[in-house]
Amino acid sequence: MRTGNRDRRLGWIAPLVLVTAVSCQSTPEPDPDWFDGGPLRPAGPETLQLTARVLAAKGETHRAGYVMNRMLADYPDFVGTYSEGAEVLVIEGRISEAVKWLDRGLARFPDHPVLMNDRGMCHLLLADLPAAKSDFEVAYKADTDDAEYVANLALANALSGNDETAISLWSRVVPLEDAKANLAIAQQARPKFTK
């Protein structure tokens, strides 16, 4: 009988020793970041993207372009490399080059909705309505609830003369009065998009 109690006590002691030993082990402290005296780490893609955006907003598109080229070299598998790069080119008025930049991204990320939508906007700026509408349709099919994709497809339909479809789409994201106002503006702009 005494042996049984002793075995039970030993059964509780072994896990207690194991838990104590495990809890005494320390986890290594992470390296301090640069602000705390740690090593300087290279900028990640998000940091570079934001840097390019700030430079472009300040009108320093040449410097923003340098950052985008660095992103292309260092982070070709980051979607922002292509969307932000195209935006910098658009700010500079280099729309055709922006389309090529987005084509590069779409070769890596086929039918990516952000890139398709951005390219559709570039095609729209170039007054290439069929190409814009095609790109907007792909973006919309990827996410039929995204207000930007819905509105851009509505605009392409309005410029194409598909008024009912345009109103139907726009009224999903804006009040009906605004949808009708958008249609009136698009109807006035139609001649710029007919070839």
C-alpha positions as CSV (number, residue, x, y, z in Angstrom):
1,M,0.0,0.0,0.0
2,R,2.8,2.3,0.8
3,T,4.4,1.6,-2.5
4,G,1.3,2.6,-4.4
5,N,1.2,6.1,-2.8
6,R,4.9,6.5,-3.4
7,D,4.3,5.6,-7.1
8,R,1.5,8.2,-7.3
9,R,3.7,10.9,-5.8
10,L,6.5,10.1,-8.2
11,G,4.0,10.2,-11.1
12,W,3.2,13.9,-10.1
13,I,6.8,14.9,-9.5
14,A,8.1,13.9,-12.9
15,P,5.7,16.3,-14.8
16,L,6.3,19.0,-12.3
17,V,10.1,18.8,-12.8
18,L,9.6,18.8,-16.6
19,V,7.3,21.8,-16.5
20,T,9.7,23.6,-14.2
21,A,12.7,22.8,-16.5
22,V,10.8,24.0,-19.6
23,S,9.6,27.2,-18.0
24,C,13.1,28.1,-16.9
25,Q,14.4,28.0,-20.5
26,S,14.6,31.5,-21.8
27,T,13.5,32.6,-25.3
28,P,16.1,34.6,-27.2
29,E,15.5,38.3,-27.3
30,P,14.9,39.6,-30.8
31,D,17.6,41.9,-32.2
32,P,16.9,45.5,-31.4
33,D,15.8,47.6,-34.4
34,W,17.9,50.3,-35.8
35,F,16.4,53.0,-33.6
36,D,17.5,51.0,-30.5
37,G,21.1,50.5,-31.7
38,G,20.5,47.4,-33.7
39,P,21.6,46.7,-37.3
40,L,20.2,48.7,-40.2
41,R,17.8,46.4,-42.1
42,P,17.0,46.9,-45.8
43,A,13.7,48.6,-46.6
44,G,10.9,46.2,-47.3
45,P,8.5,46.5,-50.2
46,E,5.8,48.3,-48.3
47,T,8.3,50.9,-47.1
48,L,9.6,51.4,-50.6
49,Q,6.0,51.7,-51.9
50,L,5.1,54.3,-49.4
51,T,8.4,56.2,-50.1
52,A,7.6,56.3,-53.8
53,R,4.0,57.4,-53.1
54,V,5.3,60.3,-50.9
55,L,7.9,61.4,-53.5
56,A,5.4,61.3,-56.3
57,A,2.9,63.3,-54.3
58,K,5.6,65.9,-53.7
59,G,6.2,66.1,-57.4
60,E,9.5,64.3,-57.2
61,T,8.5,61.7,-59.8
62,H,12.1,61.2,-61.0
63,R,13.2,60.0,-57.5
64,A,9.9,58.0,-57.1
65,G,10.8,56.3,-60.4
66,Y,14.2,55.4,-59.0
67,V,12.5,53.8,-56.0
68,M,10.1,51.9,-58.3
69,N,13.0,50.5,-60.4
70,R,14.6,49.3,-57.2
71,M,11.3,47.7,-56.2
72,L,11.2,45.9,-59.6
73,A,14.7,44.6,-59.1
74,D,14.3,43.6,-55.4
75,Y,10.6,42.8,-55.1
76,P,9.2,41.6,-58.4
77,D,6.7,39.3,-56.6
78,F,5.0,42.3,-54.8
79,V,1.9,43.5,-56.5
80,G,2.5,47.1,-55.2
81,T,5.6,47.2,-57.4
82,Y,3.5,47.3,-60.5
83,S,0.5,49.3,-59.2
84,E,2.6,52.0,-57.6
85,G,5.0,52.1,-60.5
86,A,2.2,52.7,-63.0
87,E,0.8,55.4,-60.8
88,V,4.1,57.3,-60.9
89,L,4.2,57.0,-64.7
90,V,0.6,58.3,-64.9
91,I,1.5,61.3,-62.7
92,E,4.3,62.0,-65.2
93,G,1.8,61.7,-68.1
94,R,3.5,58.6,-69.5
95,I,0.3,56.6,-69.8
96,S,1.5,54.2,-72.5
97,E,4.5,53.3,-70.4
98,A,2.2,52.8,-67.4
99,V,0.3,50.2,-69.4
100,K,3.5,48.4,-70.2
101,W,4.5,48.5,-66.5
102,L,1.2,47.0,-65.6
103,D,1.5,44.4,-68.4
104,R,4.8,43.3,-66.7
105,G,2.9,42.9,-63.4
106,L,0.1,41.0,-65.1
107,A,2.6,38.6,-66.7
108,R,3.6,37.7,-63.1
109,F,0.1,38.0,-61.6
110,P,-2.4,37.1,-64.4
111,D,-5.8,38.8,-64.1
112,H,-5.0,40.3,-60.7
113,P,-8.0,42.6,-60.1
114,V,-6.0,45.6,-58.8
115,L,-3.6,45.5,-61.8
116,M,-6.5,44.9,-64.3
117,N,-8.4,47.9,-62.8
118,D,-5.4,50.1,-63.0
119,R,-4.7,49.1,-66.6
120,G,-8.3,49.8,-67.4
121,M,-7.9,53.3,-66.0
122,C,-4.8,53.8,-68.2
123,H,-6.7,52.6,-71.3
124,L,-9.5,55.0,-70.4
125,L,-7.0,57.8,-70.2
126,L,-5.8,56.8,-73.7
127,A,-9.4,56.8,-74.9
128,D,-9.2,53.1,-75.7
129,L,-12.7,52.3,-74.4
130,P,-12.9,48.6,-75.6
131,A,-9.6,47.8,-73.8
132,A,-10.7,49.7,-70.7
133,K,-14.0,47.9,-70.6
134,S,-12.4,44.5,-71.0
135,D,-10.0,45.2,-68.1
136,F,-12.8,46.5,-65.9
137,E,-14.9,43.5,-66.6
138,V,-12.1,41.2,-65.4
139,A,-11.5,43.2,-62.2
140,Y,-15.3,43.3,-61.6
141,K,-15.6,39.5,-62.0
142,A,-12.9,39.0,-59.4
143,D,-14.8,41.0,-56.8
144,T,-18.3,42.0,-57.7
145,D,-18.7,43.9,-54.4
146,D,-15.7,46.2,-54.7
147,A,-17.2,49.7,-55.2
148,E,-14.3,50.9,-57.3
149,Y,-14.6,48.0,-59.7
150,V,-18.4,48.4,-59.9
151,A,-18.1,52.2,-60.6
152,N,-15.4,51.8,-63.2
153,L,-17.4,49.2,-65.1
154,A,-20.5,51.4,-64.9
155,L,-18.4,54.3,-66.4
156,A,-17.2,52.1,-69.2
157,N,-20.7,51.0,-70.0
158,A,-22.0,54.6,-69.9
159,L,-19.3,55.7,-72.3
160,S,-20.2,52.8,-74.5
161,G,-23.8,53.7,-74.6
162,N,-25.1,51.0,-72.3
163,D,-27.1,53.4,-70.2
164,E,-29.3,50.8,-68.4
165,T,-26.3,48.7,-67.4
166,A,-24.4,51.8,-66.2
167,I,-27.3,53.0,-64.1
168,S,-27.8,49.5,-62.6
169,L,-24.2,49.3,-61.7
170,W,-23.8,52.8,-60.4
171,S,-26.9,52.6,-58.3
172,R,-25.2,49.8,-56.4
173,V,-22.6,52.1,-55.0
174,V,-24.1,55.6,-55.1
175,P,-27.7,57.0,-54.7
176,L,-29.8,56.9,-57.9
177,E,-29.7,60.7,-58.3
178,D,-25.9,60.5,-58.4
179,A,-26.0,57.6,-60.8
180,K,-28.2,59.7,-63.2
181,A,-25.8,62.6,-62.8
182,N,-22.8,60.4,-63.6
183,L,-24.6,59.1,-66.7
184,A,-25.3,62.6,-67.9
185,I,-21.6,63.5,-67.6
186,A,-20.6,60.3,-69.4
187,Q,-23.1,60.9,-72.2
188,Q,-21.4,64.3,-72.8
189,A,-18.0,62.7,-72.9
190,R,-18.9,59.9,-75.3
191,P,-17.7,61.7,-78.5
192,K,-14.1,61.6,-77.0
193,F,-14.3,57.8,-76.9
194,T,-15.7,57.0,-80.3
195,K,-13.3,56.4,-83.1
